[in-house]
């Protein structure tokens, strides 16, 4: 879920505020490694089911210096889904 809002502060300056909500879930995770030549198991791991929710806010400013140049600055928090090994 993502929402953003932009508000002009002056003719050449715009402020933005945003929010993002991520939800992930993983179930029945496993990792199995075998030796191709023999079929022998090298690794057999199972992972617990888990779910995550994360809120990521953002704020920004955009300054239109000229008709062809806009400078932007932003501050935000971000979420990254963990890999299976994490």
C-alpha positions as CSV (number, residue, x, y, z in Angstrom):
1,X,0.0,0.0,0.0
2,X,1.5,3.4,-1.0
3,X,0.3,7.0,-0.7
4,X,1.9,10.2,-1.5
5,X,0.9,13.9,-1.3
6,X,2.6,16.9,-3.0
7,X,1.9,20.5,-1.9
8,X,3.3,23.6,-3.6
9,X,5.0,25.9,-1.0
10,X,5.9,28.5,-3.5
11,X,5.9,28.8,-7.4
12,X,9.2,27.0,-7.6
13,X,9.2,24.8,-4.4
14,X,7.1,21.7,-3.8
15,X,7.0,19.5,-0.6
16,X,6.1,15.9,-0.7
17,X,5.1,13.4,2.0
18,X,4.6,9.7,1.5
19,X,3.9,6.5,3.3
20,X,4.3,2.9,2.3
21,X,3.1,-0.2,4.1
22,X,4.6,-3.6,3.2
23,X,3.3,-6.9,4.3
24,X,5.1,-10.2,3.5
25,X,4.6,-13.8,4.6
26,X,6.6,-16.9,4.0
27,X,5.4,-20.5,4.6
28,X,6.8,-24.0,4.2
29,X,10.3,-22.7,3.4
30,X,13.1,-25.2,2.9
31,X,16.6,-25.5,1.4
32,X,17.9,-28.8,0.2
33,X,21.2,-29.4,-1.5
34,X,22.4,-32.7,-2.9
35,X,25.4,-34.0,-4.7
36,X,24.3,-34.5,-8.4
37,X,26.5,-37.4,-9.0
38,X,25.4,-39.5,-6.0
39,X,22.2,-37.9,-4.9
40,X,23.5,-37.7,-1.4
41,X,22.0,-35.0,0.8
42,X,24.5,-32.3,1.8
43,X,22.0,-29.9,3.4
44,X,18.4,-30.2,4.5
45,X,17.0,-27.2,6.3
46,X,13.4,-26.1,7.0
47,X,12.4,-22.6,8.0
48,X,9.7,-21.5,10.4
49,X,6.7,-19.7,8.9
50,X,6.9,-16.0,9.4
51,X,5.2,-12.7,8.4
52,X,6.4,-9.1,8.5
53,X,4.8,-5.7,8.3
54,X,6.8,-2.5,7.8
55,X,5.9,1.1,7.6
56,X,8.1,3.4,5.5
57,X,7.6,7.2,5.7
58,X,9.2,9.7,3.4
59,X,9.5,13.5,3.1
60,X,10.9,15.5,0.2
61,X,11.4,18.9,-1.4
62,X,11.7,19.8,-5.1
63,X,13.1,23.1,-6.2
64,X,12.6,24.1,-9.8
65,X,15.8,26.2,-10.4
66,X,15.1,26.7,-14.1
67,X,12.7,25.4,-16.8
68,X,15.0,22.5,-17.4
69,X,16.6,21.9,-13.9
70,X,14.9,20.7,-10.8
71,X,16.8,19.8,-7.6
72,X,15.3,17.3,-5.2
73,X,16.1,16.2,-1.7
74,X,14.4,13.4,0.2
75,X,14.6,11.6,3.6
76,X,12.9,8.3,4.0
77,X,13.0,4.9,5.8
78,X,12.9,1.8,3.6
79,X,12.0,-1.9,4.0
80,X,13.8,-4.8,2.2
81,X,12.4,-8.3,2.3
82,X,14.9,-10.7,3.9
83,X,16.3,-13.4,1.8
84,X,15.8,-17.1,2.7
85,X,19.2,-17.2,4.3
86,X,18.4,-14.3,6.5
